[in-house]
């Protein structure tokens, strides 16, 4: 494959990039649907990853802007793990994955894309969810629009405390 066209990326490429923290900026905005924020808790919030590894890729993000887990209070850590558990239930209900990857990248050497604000990734996985695209072109194919995924997960999230 010599070319992969994705003209919708040009808007992002040409846009001004803020020096601030995207997680702090997103939570300061009150348009949760536009920001794909599924839930706001007391100490943390849950949102869809704008650059997902798979459909339904969630992030659990503390309101506190710190680079590592050991800088968070115990009640924040507890709520984050409770949100991970609730996210798993919502993803199972809405998307029926075969498994999950749950992880935290602390520091650039560990793969943190936003290293100043620690967060937990919850990535749903399906048998055979890897195709030729990531293998040959290091490109992932996300087969569903973010808005559709958000609507499914928002409804499932509301019912995930059952």
N, C-alpha and C positions, 0 to 999 in steps of 0.2 A: 504494500500500500504506500503510495507516494504522497497522497494528500487526504486530509480529513477536514471537511468544511464545517465550520461552526461560526457563522457570521454574527450570532447573538453575543459572542464574547467581545466584540469590538467595543461595545458600550463600556464594559468593565475595563478593558485595556486603556481606553482614552480618558476614563474618569480620573478625577483628582483623588489621590490616596491620602487619607487622614493620617496624621502622626499619632493620634490617640489610640485607645484600645477599642476594638470593634465590639467586644463583649460589654464594656461599660457604656458605649454609645448606644447599642441596641436596647439595653435595659432602660436607658434614660428616655427613650422614645415610647410613647404609649400606644402605638399601632402594632399590637402583637401579631395580628395576621400578616401584615406586610413584612414583619421581621421574623416570621415563622416561630414565634415563641408559643410553645404549647401550654406552659404553666409557669406561674410565678409563685414560689413558696416564700417562707419567711426569710430563709438564709441563702437560697439559691433559686435558679430558674432552669427551665428545660427548653431547648430550641432545636430545630432541625439544622444540620450542617449545610451551609450553602454550597459546599464543594464535597459532596458525600462520596464515600467509598461504595455505598449501595443505597438504594431507596430506603428511607426510614432512618438514616444515620442520625442519631440524636446526640446532643451534648448536654451535660449537666454542668452548670456554671455557677460558682458562688458569686454573690454580689461583691464580696470582698476581693479586691484586686491584689493578688499575691502570686508569686511564681511557683510555689510548691506547697504540697499538702501539709507539711509540718508547721506551716505558718497559720493554718486555720484552726479555729477553736473546735472542740469536740462536738458541739451541737451543730456546727456547720457540716462537719464530716458525716455526722449521723444523718442529717437531712439529705445530703448528697447521695448516700448509699440507699436511703429509702426511695429517692427519686429514680435511681438506677433500677431498683426492683419494680417500681410502678411503671417505668418505661418498658421493661421487659414484658410485663403483663399487657400493656397497651399494644406493643408491637406484635405480640402473639395473637391478640384479638383482631387487630386490623390487617396484618400482613402474613400471618402464618409462616414465619421463617422456620428453618430446620435447626438453626443454632444462632449463636451470637459471639461477637468479639466485644469484650469490655476492656477498656484500657485508658491509661493516663501516660502522656508523654511529658516528662519533666526535663526541660532544658533542650536547647537546639540539637545537641549531640544525640538525644533520645528521639528526635523527630518532631519536637514541638513546633508547630507553625506559628502559634501565638504563645511565645514562651513566658511572657510577663503575667499571664492570667491563667492559672491552672484550671483544668476542666477534665471531665470524664467523657470518653466516647463510648457510645453503645451502637454497635453496627450489626444489624440483622444479616444473617447469612442463609443461603439456600444451597442445597446440593446442586452442583453444576452451575453456580453463579459466576464462575470465571469462564470467559470465552476468549476468542483469539485476540480481541482488542487490547486488553492489558498485557497479554503475553508478548505480542509483536509490536505494538505501537505505544505501549505504556499509557494507554487511554482507556478510561472506564466509560461504559455505556450505561446510562441511567434511564431505564425504560418508562419512567413515569414523571409527569410534570410535578415540580415542587408544590404547587398549589393543590394538586390532587392528593399528594401524599400528606400534606398538612391537614386537609379536611378529614381524611381517613383517621389520622392519628389523633387529631383534636377530639373527635367523637369517641375514639377508643380510650383516650386518656381520661375523659370524663367518667367513663364506666370502669376504670381500672382500679378503683378502690373497693370494688365488690369482693 
